[in-house]
Amino acid sequence: MLQLKQLRTEAGGFRLRDIDLEVDSGSYGALLGPPGSGKSVLVETICGLRPATRGRVVIDGVDVTDLDPRERRIGYVPQAYVLFPTKRVSDNITFGLRARGSTRAEAIEQAGPIIDLLGIGELLNRWPTTLSGGEQQRVALARALAIKPRLLLLDEPVSALDEGLRERVCRDLRRFQHELNITTVHISHNLEEALAVSDWAAVLDDGRLLQVAPMGDLLRRPENETVARFLR
């Protein structure tokens, strides 16, 4: 379970304001809102890439607010994937495991089930610059999952893909999440995308959390005009 308690942070002149959120273990949720609403800032704060100025981040009952990112056991796939161009796919995938002390052989073995699940075994000796957008997305996802995270955070994971591939990758993300039973939060500004993958959604606007609800309830009963306007 992920719990955010009165969470605040700042990014330049932007502020996240007193975010309270509880995410059930094993669920797949969407973080929605227009550009500039604070979605990425919130995810970066959960990861520890931005310090919280107030409030707490709790994962599976452990307060991780003051821990370094590598100690939080969070799998994070940023919007641009950020694969290391000077490392082959195999070394990209095992980067987190190697940082935790595994040898290269041990890391490849540990990541084997994820590599098989994502169907990317034939890519291991390739360089990131030779991969398609969909292949890069799967490698970035494998790197995030290899460390066996308690929580998976996806920042606009399909925004760079064309429509047909985007639909297929959304189906795959939902299937992988179901098979691994990993708590997942997926940033999106696309309602159709959120409907395709998520059990629930949270709507942000101007750094404030406006509503959290199962997808059906959110569509039928928006709590205010701002939420209703976004869902049109």
C-alpha positions in Angstrom: 0.0 0.0 0.0 1.1 3.6 -0.8 0.0 6.3 1.6 0.7 10.0 1.1 -0.1 12.1 4.2 -0.4 15.9 3.8 2.4 15.8 1.3 3.8 19.1 0.1 6.7 20.0 -2.2 8.0 22.8 -4.4 9.4 22.9 -7.9 10.4 26.4 -8.9 7.4 28.5 -8.4 5.0 25.4 -8.4 3.7 23.8 -5.3 2.0 20.6 -4.5 -0.5 21.2 -1.7 -1.3 18.8 1.1 -1.8 15.6 -0.9 -3.6 12.8 0.9 -3.8 9.6 -1.0 -4.1 5.9 -0.2 -3.4 3.3 -2.9 -4.4 -0.3 -2.3 -1.7 -3.0 -2.7 -1.9 -4.7 -6.1 -4.1 -2.1 -7.7 -3.4 -0.2 -10.9 -4.3 3.5 -10.8 -4.1 6.5 -13.0 -2.9 10.0 -12.0 -4.8 12.4 -14.3 -4.8 16.1 -14.9 -3.9 18.7 -17.5 -0.3 19.6 -18.3 1.3 21.5 -15.4 -1.1 20.1 -12.8 1.7 18.5 -10.8 1.5 14.9 -11.8 5.2 14.4 -12.5 6.2 16.5 -9.5 4.1 14.2 -7.3 5.7 11.1 -8.7 9.2 12.5 -8.4 8.5 13.3 -4.8 7.3 9.8 -4.1 10.5 8.5 -5.7 12.7 10.8 -3.6 13.9 12.7 -6.6 12.4 15.8 -5.1 12.4 16.5 -1.3 9.1 16.8 0.5 8.8 20.1 2.3 6.0 18.6 4.5 4.1 15.4 5.0 5.0 11.7 4.7 5.4 9.0 2.1 4.6 5.5 3.4 5.0 2.3 1.4 3.8 -1.0 2.9 3.8 0.5 6.3 7.4 1.9 6.0 8.0 5.6 6.2 10.4 6.3 3.3 10.1 10.1 3.3 13.7 10.7 4.3 15.2 7.7 2.5 17.4 8.0 -0.6 15.7 7.0 -3.9 17.6 3.7 -4.1 16.5 2.7 -0.6 12.8 3.0 -1.4 12.4 0.0 -3.6 10.4 1.9 -6.2 10.4 1.1 -9.9 10.2 4.3 -11.9 9.9 4.6 -15.7 10.3 8.3 -16.6 8.5 9.7 -19.7 11.6 9.7 -21.9 12.7 6.2 -20.6 16.3 7.5 -20.0 18.1 4.4 -21.1 21.9 4.6 -20.8 23.2 5.0 -24.4 26.7 3.7 -23.6 25.3 0.5 -22.0 23.9 -2.5 -23.9 20.3 -3.5 -23.1 21.4 -6.2 -20.7 23.4 -3.7 -18.6 20.5 -1.2 -18.7 18.2 -3.8 -17.3 20.5 -5.0 -14.6 21.8 -1.5 -13.6 19.7 -1.4 -10.3 20.7 -5.0 -9.4 24.4 -4.3 -10.0 24.1 -1.1 -7.8 22.8 -3.3 -5.0 25.9 -5.6 -5.2 25.0 -8.4 -7.6 27.6 -9.6 -10.0 26.8 -9.3 -13.7 26.0 -13.0 -14.0 23.8 -12.9 -10.8 22.0 -9.8 -12.1 21.2 -11.4 -15.4 19.9 -14.5 -13.6 17.8 -12.4 -11.3 16.3 -10.4 -14.1 15.6 -13.5 -16.2 11.9 -13.9 -15.3 11.2 -10.3 -16.1 13.2 -10.5 -19.4 11.1 -13.5 -20.3 7.8 -12.0 -19.3 8.5 -8.9 -21.4 9.7 -10.9 -24.4 13.0 -9.0 -24.8 15.6 -11.7 -24.6 16.7 -11.2 -28.2 17.4 -7.5 -27.4 20.0 -8.1 -24.7 23.1 -7.4 -26.8 21.6 -4.4 -28.6 22.4 -0.7 -28.0 19.5 1.6 -26.9 19.8 3.8 -30.0 19.0 0.8 -32.2 15.6 0.1 -30.5 12.2 1.1 -31.6 10.0 3.2 -29.2 8.1 0.1 -28.1 11.3 -1.8 -27.5 12.8 1.1 -25.5 9.6 1.1 -23.4 9.9 -2.6 -22.6 13.6 -2.3 -21.7 12.9 0.7 -19.4 10.0 -1.3 -17.8 12.3 -4.3 -17.3 14.9 -2.1 -15.6 12.3 -0.8 -13.2 10.9 -4.3 -12.5 14.2 -6.1 -12.1 14.8 -4.8 -8.6 11.4 -6.3 -7.5 10.0 -3.0 -6.4 7.2 -2.6 -3.9 5.7 0.1 -6.1 5.8 0.9 -9.9 5.5 4.5 -11.1 5.0 5.1 -14.8 5.3 8.7 -16.1 3.4 9.0 -19.4 4.8 5.6 -20.4 3.1 5.5 -23.9 3.0 9.1 -24.9 5.8 8.8 -27.4 4.2 5.8 -29.2 1.9 5.9 -32.2 -1.8 5.1 -31.6 -1.8 1.5 -32.6 1.3 0.7 -30.5 0.0 2.7 -27.6 -3.1 0.5 -27.4 -1.1 -2.7 -27.5 1.4 -1.5 -24.9 -1.4 -0.4 -22.6 -2.8 -3.9 -22.8 0.6 -5.4 -22.1 1.1 -3.1 -19.1 -2.1 -4.2 -17.6 -1.3 -7.9 -18.2 2.2 -7.5 -16.7 0.8 -5.7 -13.7 -1.8 -8.4 -13.1 0.7 -11.2 -13.4 3.2 -9.6 -11.0 0.5 -8.2 -8.7 2.5 -5.0 -8.2 1.0 -1.7 -7.0 1.1 0.6 -10.0 0.5 4.3 -10.6 0.4 5.5 -14.2 0.5 9.2 -15.1 -1.6 10.2 -18.1 -3.4 13.2 -19.5 -5.4 10.9 -21.8 -8.7 9.6 -20.4 -9.0 6.7 -22.9 -5.6 5.5 -21.9 -6.5 5.6 -18.2 -9.7 3.7 -18.9 -7.7 1.0 -20.7 -5.4 0.3 -17.8 -6.6 1.5 -14.4 -8.9 0.4 -11.6 -9.0 3.9 -10.1 -7.9 7.4 -10.8 -6.9 10.5 -9.0 -7.4 14.0 -10.6 -4.8 16.7 -10.0 -5.1 20.4 -10.9 -2.8 23.2 -9.9 -1.0 21.1 -7.3 -4.2 20.0 -5.6 -5.8 16.6 -5.5 -9.4 17.1 -6.5 -10.9 13.6 -6.5 -9.9 10.0 -6.1 -12.4 7.3 -7.1 -12.9 4.1 -9.1 -12.9 4.9 -12.8 -16.7 4.3 -13.1 -17.5 6.5 -10.2 -15.2 9.2 -11.4 -17.0 9.3 -14.8 -20.5 9.2 -13.3 -20.0 11.4 -10.3 -17.3 14.1 -10.7 -17.1 16.1 -7.5 -16.7 19.5 -9.1 -16.8 21.4 -12.4 -13.0 21.2 -12.8 -13.0 17.4 -12.7 -16.1 17.2 -15.0 -14.5 19.5 -17.5 -11.3 17.4 -17.6 -13.3 14.2 -18.1 -15.3 15.5 -21.1 
